[in-house]
Amino acid sequence: MFPCKGWTKGQNWGTTCGLLNISGSTDDAVAVVGAGPAGSAAATALARRGVPVWLLEKATLPRYKTCGGGVLPRAYQMLPARAAEVVERTFHSVLLNFHGEGLHYTATRPEPLVRMTMRAGLDNLLADEAREAGARLLDRCQVRQVTAKHDGVELRTDRGVFQVRFVIAADGVWSPTAKACGWPALRRLAPALEWELYLPAEEFARLGGTARFDFGFIDAGYAWVFPKRRHLSAGILTTGRANLNLAARMEEYLRGLGISRIERSEKHGHVIPLEPRRGPLARGRVLLVGDAAGLADPITAEGISHALSSGRLAAEAILTHQPDAVQVANHYQKLLEQNILAELRAARRLAKFIHQYPRLRHWAFRWQGRRLAHFAAGVVMGERSYREALMDPRNYLKMLGRR
């Protein structure tokens, strides 16, 4: 990898943007659309190598983001050291419960299995990290039009017109940038609810001691409770295609937890991509990352890990091959295949077993539940892979109790 030729970190640079009144050449600049983990990771990686970067965010930072906020070890290792500042709770154990099946398992590790954050704080910290690295951060900057040029891309935004060499689209599951550039909509989306629940002290003390995943409250999905510093983030999702009353299922879940009184709640809905967008995830001079690319884990619905990773990979492809758009796109797709896409294909096969075949899932966990819980802990720690589960014949022998 190498920095863009002709640029040094800290050099004055700008865009043709009357509203900003900034002047200067941006022939080698990159615009990153969206200041979530994927966008900030890409902007930081580029800026640290001397590339001029615009980090454009449509909302005002810090802003609420619908998300459980659980940061797994495989993601946490990619965060800056000061990410500890926004960690509200740390858990070394996670409960797996199968409602109606009488199965309960605990995965425990010496190192934390999950760290709880609020995404407003985490995303704001990562955006600051990008800005401190040299990226120009602009919030309240909605991209309105994307136009491909022969040797660059033009972005028309609420805060002016940007002429850049490449665009990294990190603008979420609905990604207006991806739509403007001709990508089809994501094929499979999991509807989810996320409720921030403030409970009486005794209720919070009873449920706030552990993170948990609960299966059986909804078809082809699960519910969860992620305790934060002073409240619970609780949610429910389904990977099925049937229309379900998620709010009713959520209320049923809370009753099942024995929650009798809620002092205050904040209710949010969102969708989670279950598989990547069709086709290559780079077109021309536009690269998709994170949820815009559809890179969430279809088993856990966790997206922060692959968001951070894909942002870094997009930056690596640009640093390695700019200004050649074809080589950048090809290299990015190759990096995604090696580091993310093959793993997601394996995860989708396992997710089908977990979510769509409850009887088979019950049989597997009844016989090998502790082993499966231990394997899941290894995946989130970054020690194991879903591909390993599918490719190693010994795993099938273990499931049959023969090894």
N, C-alpha and C positions, 0 to 999 in steps of 0.2 A: 504494500500500500504506500501511497505517497500523497503529500498535500498538493492542492491545486497550484500550478505553476504561476508565479507572479504575485502570489499573495503571502503575506506574513500575518501572524496573529496580531490583532490590535490595529491593523491598517484601517484607515477610514474608507468606508464603502457605503453604498446606498442604492436607491432605485429611482426610476422616473415616477415620482409620487408627489404631486402638488400638495396634497393634504399634509404630508409629512415634511415637505420642504427639505428633502435630503438629496444630495447630488452625488454623482460618482458612478463609475463603471461597475456593472454587476454581471459581466459576461460569464463568469464562472460561479455565480452564486447559486445556492440551492434554497428553495422554499419548502418548508415542512408545514403541512396543514394539519393542525391539531396538536395540542400540548398535553396529551396524555402520556403514559409511559412509553409507548412506541415512538411518538413524535419527539419527545424530549430526549430519549436515548439516541435517536438518529442525529438530532441537532447537536447534542453534546459531542458525539464521536466525530462529527464533521468539523465543528468549531475548534476542537482541540488540535486538529491537524491543519489549521489555518484556512479552512474553507469559509467564505462568507455565507452566513446562513440567516434566513428569515424564519422565525418560528411564529406562525400565525394561529391565533386561537380566537374562535368566534365569541366565547363567553368572557366575562370578567373574572379574572383569577383573584383569589381562590374561588372555585365554584363546586357545588355539590355534584357528585358523580354516583349514579346508581350502581352499586357494586358491594358485594359482601366485605371487601376490603381485606380478605385473608391473603397474606403474602407467604407463599411457600418457600422453602429453602432454595429451590432451584432458581427462584426469582430474586430472593433476597441477596444472594451472592453476586448479582449483577447491579445492585443498588450501591450508591455512594455510602461511605461510612456513616455520615450524619443522618442516614435514613432512620437510625435508632431514635432520633428526635420525634418521629411521628408514629412510633410503635406504641399502641395503647395497652395491649396485653400480649403475653407470650405463652404459648401452650406446648408442652412436651408430649401431651397425649391427645388423641382425638377419638371420640366414640363413634362407632358404626352400629346403628340399630335397625332391625328389620321388623317393623310393626306387623303384628298378626302372625309372625313366624316364630316368635320366641327366641330370636337370635340376637346376641349382643356381643360386640367385640371392641377391644380397646387397642389401638396402635400407639406404642410408646417408644420414644427415642431419647437418648441422653441430650442430643441437640434439639432445639425447638422444631416441632413439626409445622407450626404455623405461627405467624406474627400478625396481630390484628391492627389494622390501620383504618382511618377514614380517608377515602380517596381525595377529598379536598386538600387535606394536608400533604398527602403523598405526592399528588400531581403538582401541587404548588412548589414543593421542595425540588422535584425533578426539573420543573421549568426554570427555577432559579439556578439550578446546577448548569443547565444549558446556557443561560444568560451569562453566568460567571465564566463559562468557558469561551465566550465570545460571540454567541448567537444573539441576534437582535430579536427580542421577544415583543410581539405586539398582540395584546388581547383586544377584545371588541372588534375583531377584524374578520368578518365573514367573507369567504370567497364567493363571488357571484358568477364569475365566468372564467373558464379555462380554455385557452386557445393555443394549440400546438403551432410552433414556428419551425422553420427549417433547422435552426441550431439552438432552439430554446423553447421556453413556454412562457406565455403571458397570462398573468392572473389579474383579474379585475376584482377588487375587494372594496369593502366599506371604507377603507383607509388609503385607497390609491391603487395605482397600477404597478405591478411588479414584473420585470423582465428577468427571467432566471434561466440557468442552464438545465436544471433538473427540478422535479417536484416529487416530494415524498408525501403520499396521502396517508395521514394517520387520523382521519376525521370520522372514525367510528363505523358501526355496522351499516348505517344508511349511506355513508360516504358520498356526498354530493360530487366530490372530485372524481371518484370512480365512475359514477353515473355519467358525468359530463364527458369522460374520456372513452365511453362506449362499453364499459364492463357490464355484463348482465348482473341483475340483483342476486344476492346470496340465495342459494336454493333452499336451505333448511335453517330455520330459526327456532330456537326454543323460547317460548314466552315465560317470563319469570316475574315474580313480585319480590320486592325487598322492602321490609318494614323496619324502621328504626323505632324500637320500643323502650319507653322509659317506665320502669316498674317500681312499685313500693320496695323499700330496702330489703324486706324479708324475701320477696319474690326474686329480686335480683340476686341475692345471696344464694338462693337455692339453685338457680339456673346459670349463674355467671361463672361457675367454677371450671367449665370445660367447653370445648368446641365439639359440636356433634353434627352428624349426618343421619337423617332418618328416612328410610325407605318404607313404602307401603301406604303412605298417606295420599299418594297420587299415582295414577298409572304412568308408566314409562318415565318416571322422574324421581325426585326426592325433595326433601325439605332440610333446612339447616338452621342452626343457631350459632352465631359468632359473637361471643361476649366482647364488648368494648370496655372502655374505662368506667363509664357510668350508665351504660345502656346495652341492650341486645340488638344486634342486627340479625333479623330472622327473615327467611325467605323460602320460596317454593318454586319449582320449575317443572315443566314436562317436556320431554323430547318427542312425545306423540303428536299425531296430526289431528286428533279429535279436538273439537271445541269444548273447553272445560271452563267452569267458573272458578278461576284461580282464587279469587277473593274468598269464596265459600270454603274451598279446600284449605286455604291459609287459616281461616278462623277455626276450622275443625282441628287443624294441627296444633294451634295454640291451646285449644281446649284439651287436647291430648297431652300437652305438656303441663296441664294443671294451672295455666295462667288464668287467674280469676279477675284481676283488676289491672288495667293499664292506665297510668297517669297521663301519658302523652304519647302520641305516635306520629310518625311521618311516613306516609305510604307512597311508594314509587313502583312503577312498572318499567320493564325493559325487555329486550330480546337478546339472545346469545347465539352467535353463529355456530352451527354444528359441523360445517365443513367449509373449506375454502371456496372462493369464487372460481368459476370455470376459467380455464385457460391460463396462460402465463400471468404472473402477478406483477409484471412490468410491461408497459406498452409505450413505445416511443421513449419519451423522457420522463415518464410518470411511473413511480414504484408504489405499490400498496403494501402497507404494514399493519400489524395488529388486527383489531376487529375489522378494519376496512378491507383487509385481505381475507378475513374469516378464519383466523388462526387460533380460536379458543379450543381448549381441551374438551372433546365431546363427552368424556366420562365425568370429569369434575366440574365442567363449565368454567374453569379458571382460565383467564386470558392474560394476566399480567406477565407470566413467564415468557410466552411466545411473543407478546408485544415488545418487551424489552429486547429479546433476542432478534426479532425481525428488524427492529429499528437499527440495531447495530449492524446487521447483515446488509441492509440497504446502504448504510453509510460506507461499509467496506467495499461494496461493489462500485460505488461512485468514486471512492478514493483510488481504487485500483485501476479503473478503466476510463475515467472521464478524460476528454469530453465525448468519447465514442459511445453513442446511445445504444447501439446494438450489443456491443461487448458488455456494457453495464447491465443491460437487461438479461443477457444470457448468464452472466456470472451470478447475478442476484438469484435467478431461478435455480441455478445449480446449488448455491449455498442454502437456499430454502429446502431443496430436496434432501440434501445431506443432513441438515440440522433440525428440520421441523416437519416437512410434508410426509416423509416416510413414517415418522412416528405417529402423525395424526391419522394416517390410513390404518395403522395397527390399532390405534385407540378407538376408531369408529367401529371396527370389528368387535372389540371387547365391549364397547358401549351397547352394541346391539344385544349381546348376551346379557348384560346387566339390566338393561332397561326394558327389553322387549320379551324376554323369556323368564318371567319371575319364578316359574317352577324349577327350571334348570338352575337359576341363580340360587334358589333356596337349597337345592341338593348340593351344589358346590360349596356354599358357605356352611351348610350343616356338617359336611365332612372335612372341609379344609379351611374353615373360616379364619382361624388364627394365622395360617400360612398366607392366605390371601390378604389379610389386613397388614401383615408384615411386608408383603410384596408391595402393596399400595404405598406404605410408608417409604419404602425404598425408591419408588418412582418420584414422589414429591420431594424427597431429599436430593434427587438428581443422581442416585446411585444405580438405579435400574431403569429399564425402558419397557414400554409396551411391546415393542418389537421382540424383545427378549422373551416375553411371556408367550408370544405366538410362535416364535421360531425354534425354541428349545424343546425337543421332544420329552426331556425329563420332566418338564412342567406338567405334561399330560399324565405321565406315570404317577407323579405326586398327587394329582387330582384323584386318581383311581386308588390311591392309598398303597401303591406298590413300591414306593421308594421314600 
